[in-house]
Amino acid sequence: MPDVVREFEQVFVDGDDRYRARVVAAPHKGTTWQGWIEFIPIDGGTSCRTARETTQPDRAAVAYWAEGLESLYLDGAFERACRSAGARRPSAAGGVR
């Protein structure tokens, strides 16, 4: 089951839509964990997410990786996830907590 490991306060804007980012982790093939970035609309609507951004040995390692993410990296992830054609897809981890 996907698990939110970090949420960011930074707001990302695409037209009239505003998003907040979070890193989500999930077990991968039973031996590792993968992590990706989801952008959740602040005012409702369709979320978007990146493809896998990292593969780590465990959930704690994904969380550690997420702690090192900076604004510039998140800006690029937002471009890849939300501004590319057909990028919007449902969040794997459910609603924002």
Secondary structure, 3 states (H helix, E strand, C coil): CCEEEEEEEEEEEECCEEEEEEEEEEEECCCEEEEEEEEEECCCCCCEECCCCEEECCHHHHHHHHHCCCHHHHHHHHHHHHCCCCCECCCCCCCCC
